[in-house]
Amino acid sequence: MEQNFEKLIKIISKDILDNKFMNYIKYIQFPKYKNLTENSKIEFEFPLTMLVGKNGTGKSSVLQAIYGCPQNKSTGDYWFSTDVDPIEDGRNKYFYGYQKDCETRIKEVIKKRQPSVKSPDYWETDALRR
């Protein structure tokens, strides 16, 4: 089984060098988001990332944010303000960086809660940083 993992890692590593994994998130950073430590950052240097930790450490919160990254997806689909888990206006936001196609520069997108007619808990792109 260990040999299968080593073989798979070699294949994936070669695919990375051959640019077969484009338009994926390179990192996500949380200046202020839920109960995560301010400015927590996760870098996706390999196309497989595992989140591990005790209950209540923010694994699901990270997944909710990642879910909200692609176009037409909203973090609010899974996280909405309640008395137990309130969303403070202007406080909760995150941003992610991605590399488009074969460009060398990384583009950054800021996501934050922006109440709208769609939903008071709608999250959308706030700005694009280049």
OpenMM code with the backbone's topology and positions (N, CA, C; nanometers):
from openmm import Vec3, app, unit

residues = "MET GLU GLN ASN PHE GLU LYS LEU ILE LYS ILE ILE SER LYS ASP ILE LEU ASP ASN LYS PHE MET ASN TYR ILE LYS TYR ILE GLN PHE PRO LYS TYR LYS ASN LEU THR GLU ASN SER LYS ILE GLU PHE GLU PHE PRO LEU THR MET LEU VAL GLY LYS ASN GLY THR GLY LYS SER SER VAL LEU GLN ALA ILE TYR GLY CYS PRO GLN ASN LYS SER THR GLY ASP TYR TRP PHE SER THR ASP VAL ASP PRO ILE GLU ASP GLY ARG ASN LYS TYR PHE TYR GLY TYR GLN LYS ASP CYS GLU THR ARG ILE LYS GLU VAL ILE LYS LYS ARG GLN PRO SER VAL LYS SER PRO ASP TYR TRP GLU THR ASP ALA LEU ARG ARG".split()
positions = [
    Vec3(0.0821, -0.1186, 0.0000),
    Vec3(0.0000, 0.0000, 0.0000),
    Vec3(0.0874, 0.1262, 0.0000),
    Vec3(0.1953, 0.1256, 0.0764),
    Vec3(0.2852, 0.2409, 0.0819),
    Vec3(0.3452, 0.2692, -0.0554),
    Vec3(0.3756, 0.1655, -0.1321),
    Vec3(0.4300, 0.1841, -0.2666),
    Vec3(0.3279, 0.2501, -0.3582),
    Vec3(0.1986, 0.2164, -0.3399),
    Vec3(0.0937, 0.2790, -0.4203),
    Vec3(0.0875, 0.4289, -0.3939),
    Vec3(0.1004, 0.4683, -0.2658),
    Vec3(0.0991, 0.6101, -0.2323),
    Vec3(0.2196, 0.6815, -0.2917),
    Vec3(0.3354, 0.6198, -0.2813),
    Vec3(0.4562, 0.6805, -0.3371),
    Vec3(0.4433, 0.6967, -0.4886),
    Vec3(0.3883, 0.5961, -0.5545),
    Vec3(0.3680, 0.6031, -0.6993),
    Vec3(0.2698, 0.7143, -0.7341),
    Vec3(0.1605, 0.7243, -0.6585),
    Vec3(0.0602, 0.8273, -0.6819),
    Vec3(0.1196, 0.9673, -0.6606),
    Vec3(0.1999, 0.9834, -0.5571),
    Vec3(0.2639, 1.1128, -0.5304),
    Vec3(0.3568, 1.1517, -0.6452),
    Vec3(0.4299, 1.0571, -0.6991),
    Vec3(0.5187, 1.0853, -0.8132),
    Vec3(0.4385, 1.1276, -0.9357),
    Vec3(0.3283, 1.0598, -0.9606),
    Vec3(0.2434, 1.0934, -1.0762),
    Vec3(0.1868, 1.2345, -1.0592),
    Vec3(0.1338, 1.2635, -0.9412),
    Vec3(0.0759, 1.3961, -0.9161),
    Vec3(0.1832, 1.5032, -0.9243),
    Vec3(0.3004, 1.4777, -0.8694),
    Vec3(0.4105, 1.5749, -0.8755),
    Vec3(0.4483, 1.6064, -1.0198),
    Vec3(0.4536, 1.5044, -1.1049),
    Vec3(0.4835, 1.5263, -1.2461),
    Vec3(0.3722, 1.6063, -1.3126),
    Vec3(0.2476, 1.5751, -1.2804),
    Vec3(0.1346, 1.6491, -1.3370),
    Vec3(0.1385, 1.7968, -1.2975),
    Vec3(0.1830, 1.8259, -1.1770),
    Vec3(0.1976, 1.9662, -1.1346),
    Vec3(0.2991, 2.0369, -1.2234),
    Vec3(0.4132, 1.9739, -1.2449),
    Vec3(0.5174, 2.0336, -1.3290),
    Vec3(0.4701, 2.0503, -1.4734),
    Vec3(0.3804, 1.9627, -1.5183),
    Vec3(0.3270, 1.9698, -1.6546),
    Vec3(0.2043, 2.0618, -1.6646),
    Vec3(0.1762, 2.1377, -1.5569),
    Vec3(0.0639, 2.2330, -1.5531),
    Vec3(-0.0725, 2.1687, -1.5797),
    Vec3(-0.0930, 2.0495, -1.5301),
    Vec3(-0.2219, 1.9831, -1.5478),
    Vec3(-0.3241, 2.0250, -1.4420),
    Vec3(-0.2790, 2.0965, -1.3403),
    Vec3(-0.3692, 2.1412, -1.2337),
    Vec3(-0.3739, 2.2926, -1.2344),
    Vec3(-0.4428, 2.3503, -1.3299),
    Vec3(-0.4507, 2.4960, -1.3377),
    Vec3(-0.5832, 2.5437, -1.2802),
    Vec3(-0.5864, 2.6723, -1.2474),
    Vec3(-0.7058, 2.7375, -1.1933),
    Vec3(-0.7502, 2.6783, -1.0600),
    Vec3(-0.6567, 2.6317, -0.9821),
    Vec3(-0.6951, 2.5860, -0.8497),
    Vec3(-0.6413, 2.6839, -0.7452),
    Vec3(-0.7010, 2.6795, -0.6298),
    Vec3(-0.6654, 2.7725, -0.5225),
    Vec3(-0.5261, 2.7384, -0.4707),
    Vec3(-0.4390, 2.8385, -0.4659),
    Vec3(-0.3021, 2.8196, -0.4165),
    Vec3(-0.2963, 2.8351, -0.2651),
    Vec3(-0.3802, 2.9245, -0.2111),
    Vec3(-0.3853, 2.9447, -0.0663),
    Vec3(-0.5153, 3.0145, -0.0303),
    Vec3(-0.5497, 3.0052, 0.0963),
    Vec3(-0.6636, 3.0789, 0.1502),
    Vec3(-0.6179, 3.1369, 0.2835),
    Vec3(-0.6536, 3.2621, 0.3075),
    Vec3(-0.6095, 3.3299, 0.4295),
    Vec3(-0.7302, 3.3931, 0.4979),
    Vec3(-0.7269, 3.3911, 0.6288),
    Vec3(-0.8391, 3.4367, 0.7094),
    Vec3(-0.7979, 3.5522, 0.8011),
    Vec3(-0.8051, 3.6789, 0.7526),
    Vec3(-0.7707, 3.7916, 0.8408),
    Vec3(-0.8609, 3.7917, 0.9638),
    Vec3(-0.9896, 3.7709, 0.9423),
    Vec3(-1.0874, 3.7610, 1.0512),
    Vec3(-1.1990, 3.6709, 1.0005),
    Vec3(-1.2087, 3.5529, 1.0588),
    Vec3(-1.3106, 3.4592, 1.0126),
    Vec3(-1.3421, 3.3614, 1.1246),
    Vec3(-1.4649, 3.3649, 1.1658),
    Vec3(-1.5151, 3.2766, 1.2707),
    Vec3(-1.4185, 3.2723, 1.3889),
    Vec3(-1.3919, 3.1529, 1.4427),
    Vec3(-1.3047, 3.1441, 1.5595),
    Vec3(-1.1605, 3.1066, 1.5233),
    Vec3(-1.1241, 3.1216, 1.3949),
    Vec3(-0.9868, 3.0914, 1.3537),
    Vec3(-0.8923, 3.2007, 1.4044),
    Vec3(-0.7701, 3.1656, 1.4307),
    Vec3(-0.6698, 3.2628, 1.4699),
    Vec3(-0.6536, 3.3648, 1.3581),
    Vec3(-0.6491, 3.4939, 1.3938),
    Vec3(-0.6372, 3.5980, 1.2917),
    Vec3(-0.5198, 3.5710, 1.1983),
    Vec3(-0.5447, 3.5929, 1.0712),
    Vec3(-0.4467, 3.5765, 0.9636),
    Vec3(-0.3992, 3.4327, 0.9437),
    Vec3(-0.4801, 3.3358, 0.9867),
    Vec3(-0.4466, 3.1957, 0.9574),
    Vec3(-0.4391, 3.1796, 0.8055),
    Vec3(-0.3436, 3.1017, 0.7611),
    Vec3(-0.3251, 3.0813, 0.6169),
    Vec3(-0.2990, 2.9342, 0.5897),
    Vec3(-0.3668, 2.8822, 0.4879),
    Vec3(-0.3447, 2.7445, 0.4444),
    Vec3(-0.2950, 2.7517, 0.3007),
    Vec3(-0.1807, 2.6931, 0.2750),
    Vec3(-0.1248, 2.6898, 0.1396),
    Vec3(-0.1477, 2.5516, 0.0804),
    Vec3(-0.1973, 2.5498, -0.0409),
    Vec3(-0.2249, 2.4248, -0.1103),
    Vec3(-0.1131, 2.4010, -0.2117),
    Vec3(-0.0017, 2.3520, -0.1631),
    Vec3(0.1145, 2.3309, -0.2487),
    Vec3(0.1063, 2.1984, -0.3227),
    Vec3(0.0174, 2.1131, -0.2809),
    Vec3(0.0026, 1.9819, -0.3399),
    Vec3(-0.1462, 1.9593, -0.3612),
    Vec3(-0.1904, 1.8970, -0.4672),
    Vec3(-0.3348, 1.8844, -0.4937),
    Vec3(-0.4126, 1.7991, -0.3929),
    Vec3(-0.3518, 1.7626, -0.2834),
    Vec3(-0.4226, 1.6901, -0.1787),
    Vec3(-0.3890, 1.7564, -0.0460),
    Vec3(-0.4922, 1.7996, 0.0255),
    Vec3(-0.4740, 1.8636, 0.1552),
    Vec3(-0.5686, 1.7976, 0.2539),
    Vec3(-0.5181, 1.7692, 0.3722),
    Vec3(-0.6015, 1.7097, 0.4764),
    Vec3(-0.6117, 1.8069, 0.5927),
    Vec3(-0.7314, 1.8215, 0.6447),
    Vec3(-0.7538, 1.9026, 0.7635),
    Vec3(-0.7779, 1.8080, 0.8797),
    Vec3(-0.6955, 1.8178, 0.9815),
    Vec3(-0.7108, 1.7321, 1.0992),
    Vec3(-0.7080, 1.8192, 1.2237),
    Vec3(-0.7731, 1.7746, 1.3267),
    Vec3(-0.7736, 1.8474, 1.4532),
    Vec3(-0.8921, 1.8062, 1.5369),
    Vec3(-0.8908, 1.8524, 1.6604),
    Vec3(-0.9987, 1.8221, 1.7536),
    Vec3(-1.1265, 1.8929, 1.7107),
    Vec3(-1.2375, 1.8474, 1.7641),
    Vec3(-1.3647, 1.9137, 1.7398),
    Vec3(-1.3564, 2.0584, 1.7872),
    Vec3(-1.4143, 2.1484, 1.7070),
    Vec3(-1.4188, 2.2886, 1.7452),
    Vec3(-1.2961, 2.3699, 1.7069),
    Vec3(-1.2054, 2.3128, 1.6288),
    Vec3(-1.0839, 2.3857, 1.5921),
    Vec3(-1.0957, 2.4617, 1.4604),
    Vec3(-1.2083, 2.4475, 1.3891),
    Vec3(-1.2304, 2.5266, 1.2688),
    Vec3(-1.2224, 2.4515, 1.1375),
    Vec3(-1.2151, 2.3199, 1.1407),
    Vec3(-1.2056, 2.2437, 1.0155),
    Vec3(-1.3271, 2.2693, 0.9257),
    Vec3(-1.4463, 2.2614, 0.9823),
    Vec3(-1.5679, 2.2846, 0.9032),
    Vec3(-1.5754, 2.4289, 0.8563),
    Vec3(-1.5291, 2.5224, 0.9370),
    Vec3(-1.5287, 2.6638, 0.8972),
    Vec3(-1.4407, 2.6849, 0.7749),
    Vec3(-1.3257, 2.6197, 0.7719),
    Vec3(-1.2360, 2.6293, 0.6562),
    Vec3(-1.3041, 2.5713, 0.5331),
    Vec3(-1.3690, 2.4562, 0.5481),
    Vec3(-1.4381, 2.3943, 0.4346),
    Vec3(-1.5519, 2.4818, 0.3841),
    Vec3(-1.6239, 2.5491, 0.4751),
    Vec3(-1.7305, 2.6403, 0.4342),
    Vec3(-1.6736, 2.7537, 0.3499),
    Vec3(-1.5594, 2.8069, 0.3905),
    Vec3(-1.4962, 2.9153, 0.3146),
    Vec3(-1.4516, 2.8652, 0.1773),
    Vec3(-1.3884, 2.7501, 0.1737),
    Vec3(-1.3426, 2.6947, 0.0455),
    Vec3(-1.4616, 2.6701, -0.0465),
    Vec3(-1.5718, 2.6222, 0.0084),
    Vec3(-1.6926, 2.6007, -0.0714),
    Vec3(-1.7365, 2.7307, -0.1380),
    Vec3(-1.7188, 2.8428, -0.0686),
    Vec3(-1.7631, 2.9717, -0.1203),
    Vec3(-1.6694, 3.0358, -0.2207),
    Vec3(-1.5576, 2.9750, -0.2492),
    Vec3(-1.4601, 3.0353, -0.3411),
    Vec3(-1.5002, 3.0309, -0.4880),
    Vec3(-1.5471, 2.9197, -0.5424),
    Vec3(-1.5786, 2.9185, -0.6860),
    Vec3(-1.6912, 3.0153, -0.7220),
    Vec3(-1.6917, 3.0559, -0.8458),
    Vec3(-1.7950, 3.1463, -0.8962),
    Vec3(-1.9334, 3.0859, -0.8739),
    Vec3(-2.0277, 3.1705, -0.8367),
    Vec3(-2.1674, 3.1337, -0.8127),
    Vec3(-2.1896, 3.0463, -0.6896),
    Vec3(-2.0930, 3.0405, -0.5998),
    Vec3(-2.1089, 2.9695, -0.4731),
    Vec3(-2.1005, 3.0715, -0.3614),
    Vec3(-2.1676, 3.0452, -0.2507),
    Vec3(-2.1682, 3.1386, -0.1390),
    Vec3(-2.1414, 3.0663, -0.0081),
    Vec3(-2.0536, 3.1224, 0.0728),
    Vec3(-2.0280, 3.0686, 0.2058),
    Vec3(-2.1580, 3.0635, 0.2843),
    Vec3(-2.2503, 3.1559, 0.2566),
    Vec3(-2.3786, 3.1613, 0.3252),
    Vec3(-2.4677, 3.0415, 0.3003),
    Vec3(-2.4340, 2.9564, 0.2032),
    Vec3(-2.5122, 2.8345, 0.1820),
    Vec3(-2.5023, 2.7428, 0.3037),
    Vec3(-2.3895, 2.7522, 0.3771),
    Vec3(-2.3687, 2.6675, 0.4940),
    Vec3(-2.3515, 2.7463, 0.6232),
    Vec3(-2.3204, 2.8737, 0.6150),
    Vec3(-2.2999, 2.9517, 0.7367),
    Vec3(-2.3874, 3.0753, 0.7327),
    Vec3(-2.4772, 3.0835, 0.8260),
    Vec3(-2.5667, 3.1975, 0.8372),
    Vec3(-2.5688, 3.2400, 0.9835),
    Vec3(-2.5978, 3.3637, 1.0055),
    Vec3(-2.5918, 3.4209, 1.1392),
    Vec3(-2.7017, 3.3648, 1.2299),
    Vec3(-2.6618, 3.3212, 1.3488),
    Vec3(-2.7548, 3.2752, 1.4520),
    Vec3(-2.7094, 3.3340, 1.5849),
    Vec3(-2.7912, 3.3197, 1.6879),
    Vec3(-2.7517, 3.3669, 1.8212),
    Vec3(-2.6291, 3.2915, 1.8724),
    Vec3(-2.6190, 3.1637, 1.8374),
    Vec3(-2.5073, 3.0814, 1.8825),
    Vec3(-2.3804, 3.1107, 1.8024),
    Vec3(-2.3946, 3.1359, 1.6740),
    Vec3(-2.2799, 3.1584, 1.5848),
    Vec3(-2.3060, 3.2858, 1.5030),
    Vec3(-2.2966, 3.4030, 1.5685),
    Vec3(-2.3302, 3.5276, 1.4982),
    Vec3(-2.2234, 3.5683, 1.3975),
    Vec3(-2.2685, 3.6359, 1.2935),
    Vec3(-2.1766, 3.6947, 1.1964),
    Vec3(-2.1786, 3.8449, 1.2210),
    Vec3(-2.0647, 3.8975, 1.2610),
    Vec3(-2.0554, 4.0411, 1.2856),
    Vec3(-2.0288, 4.1113, 1.1536),
    Vec3(-2.1113, 4.2124, 1.1229),
    Vec3(-2.0940, 4.2854, 0.9974),
    Vec3(-1.9543, 4.3448, 0.9878),
    Vec3(-1.8921, 4.3285, 0.8716),
    Vec3(-1.7607, 4.3846, 0.8454),
    Vec3(-1.6456, 4.3083, 0.9074),
    Vec3(-1.6730, 4.2128, 0.9942),
    Vec3(-1.5643, 4.1429, 1.0616),
    Vec3(-1.5201, 4.0185, 0.9854),
    Vec3(-1.6141, 3.9402, 0.9387),
    Vec3(-1.5805, 3.8108, 0.8811),
    Vec3(-1.5526, 3.8217, 0.7325),
    Vec3(-1.4304, 3.7882, 0.6969),
    Vec3(-1.3898, 3.7886, 0.5574),
    Vec3(-1.2696, 3.6961, 0.5416),
    Vec3(-1.2420, 3.6605, 0.4193),
    Vec3(-1.1241, 3.5805, 0.3882),
    Vec3(-1.0856, 3.6114, 0.2450),
    Vec3(-0.9683, 3.5723, 0.2066),
    Vec3(-0.9301, 3.5875, 0.0669),
    Vec3(-0.8499, 3.4659, 0.0240),
    Vec3(-0.8496, 3.4455, -0.1053),
    Vec3(-0.7745, 3.3324, -0.1592),
    Vec3(-0.6979, 3.3766, -0.2817),
    Vec3(-0.5935, 3.3045, -0.3123),
    Vec3(-0.5121, 3.3313, -0.4298),
    Vec3(-0.5178, 3.2135, -0.5245),
    Vec3(-0.5221, 3.2453, -0.6513),
    Vec3(-0.5215, 3.1390, -0.7518),
    Vec3(-0.4384, 3.1838, -0.8713),
    Vec3(-0.3936, 3.0868, -0.9451),
    Vec3(-0.3140, 3.1116, -1.0647),
    Vec3(-0.3972, 3.0683, -1.1840),
    Vec3(-0.4193, 3.1597, -1.2752),
    Vec3(-0.5027, 3.1298, -1.3911),
    Vec3(-0.4180, 3.0785, -1.5065),
    Vec3(-0.4602, 2.9662, -1.5593),
    Vec3(-0.3926, 2.9034, -1.6729),
    Vec3(-0.2421, 2.9025, -1.6521),
    Vec3(-0.1661, 2.9517, -1.7470),
    Vec3(-0.0209, 2.9461, -1.7365),
    Vec3(0.0409, 3.0786, -1.6922),
    Vec3(-0.0400, 3.1688, -1.6370),
    Vec3(0.0141, 3.2958, -1.5888),
    Vec3(0.1041, 3.2709, -1.4689),
    Vec3(0.2054, 3.3542, -1.4533),
    Vec3(0.2955, 3.3370, -1.3402),
    Vec3(0.2479, 3.4112, -1.2160),
    Vec3(0.1694, 3.5162, -1.2348),
    Vec3(0.1243, 3.5915, -1.1180),
    Vec3(0.0008, 3.5254, -1.0555),
    Vec3(-0.0145, 3.5507, -0.9280),
    Vec3(-0.1281, 3.4971, -0.8542),
    Vec3(-0.2300, 3.6081, -0.8340),
    Vec3(-0.3550, 3.5797, -0.8625),
    Vec3(-0.4637, 3.6751, -0.8412),
    Vec3(-0.5261, 3.6456, -0.7055),
    Vec3(-0.5677, 3.7512, -0.6360),
    Vec3(-0.6318, 3.7338, -0.5066),
    Vec3(-0.7750, 3.7845, -0.5118),
    Vec3(-0.8634, 3.7134, -0.4456),
    Vec3(-1.0041, 3.7492, -0.4394),
    Vec3(-1.0439, 3.7585, -0.2922),
    Vec3(-1.1073, 3.8692, -0.2559),
    Vec3(-1.1566, 3.8875, -0.1195),
    Vec3(-1.3038, 3.8503, -0.1172),
    Vec3(-1.3428, 3.7690, -0.0204),
    Vec3(-1.4830, 3.7301, -0.0036),
    Vec3(-1.5303, 3.7795, 0.1324),
    Vec3(-1.6483, 3.8413, 0.1345),
    Vec3(-1.7043, 3.8830, 0.2626),
    Vec3(-1.8558, 3.8800, 0.2558),
    Vec3(-1.9157, 3.8808, 0.3728),
    Vec3(-2.0610, 3.8796, 0.3827),
    Vec3(-2.1138, 4.0153, 0.3407),
    Vec3(-2.2037, 4.0140, 0.2436),
    Vec3(-2.2627, 4.1374, 0.1940),
    Vec3(-2.4127, 4.1158, 0.1813),
    Vec3(-2.4873, 4.1586, 0.2820),
    Vec3(-2.6327, 4.1395, 0.2752),
    Vec3(-2.6890, 4.1949, 0.1442),
    Vec3(-2.7811, 4.1214, 0.0863),
    Vec3(-2.8412, 4.1621, -0.0399),
    Vec3(-2.9872, 4.1198, -0.0417),
    Vec3(-3.0554, 4.1496, -0.1495),
    Vec3(-3.1946, 4.1066, -0.1621),
    Vec3(-3.2042, 3.9545, -0.1712),
    Vec3(-3.0957, 3.8893, -0.2148),
    Vec3(-3.0953, 3.7436, -0.2235),
    Vec3(-3.1066, 3.6806, -0.0850),
    Vec3(-3.0266, 3.7355, 0.0100),
    Vec3(-3.0207, 3.6792, 0.1442),
    Vec3(-2.9403, 3.7731, 0.2334),
    Vec3(-2.9787, 3.7847, 0.3597),
    Vec3(-2.8973, 3.8670, 0.4501),
    Vec3(-2.7623, 3.8019, 0.4807),
    Vec3(-2.7474, 3.6746, 0.4480),
    Vec3(-2.6233, 3.6032, 0.4739),
    Vec3(-2.5475, 3.5692, 0.3464),
    Vec3(-2.5676, 3.6469, 0.2427),
    Vec3(-2.5019, 3.6207, 0.1146),
    Vec3(-2.3561, 3.6667, 0.1193),
    Vec3(-2.2662, 3.5833, 0.0723),
    Vec3(-2.1236, 3.6148, 0.0639),
    Vec3(-2.0890, 3.6297, -0.0836),
    Vec3(-2.0114, 3.7308, -0.1151),
    Vec3(-1.9688, 3.7465, -0.2537),
    Vec3(-1.8324, 3.8134, -0.2604),
    Vec3(-1.7819, 3.8212, -0.3797),
    Vec3(-1.6522, 3.8831, -0.4009),
    Vec3(-1.6609, 4.0301, -0.3637),
    Vec3(-1.5669, 4.0739, -0.2813),
    Vec3(-1.5620, 4.2140, -0.2402),
    Vec3(-1.4695, 4.2926, -0.3328),
    Vec3(-1.3590, 4.2319, -0.3691),
    Vec3(-1.2611, 4.2992, -0.4554),
    Vec3(-1.1657, 4.1970, -0.5131),
    Vec3(-1.1034, 4.2333, -0.6199),
    Vec3(-1.0014, 4.1482, -0.6814),
    Vec3(-0.8691, 4.2195, -0.6657),
    Vec3(-0.7748, 4.1516, -0.6008),
    Vec3(-0.6415, 4.2100, -0.5816),
    Vec3(-0.5474, 4.1466, -0.6814),
    Vec3(-0.4693, 4.2271, -0.7460),
    Vec3(-0.3759, 4.1748, -0.8467),
    Vec3(-0.2343, 4.1838, -0.7990),
] * unit.nanometer
topology = app.Topology()
chain = topology.addChain("A")
for resn in residues:
    res = topology.addResidue(resn, chain)
    for name in ("N", "CA", "C"):
        topology.addAtom(name, app.Element.getBySymbol(name[0]), res)
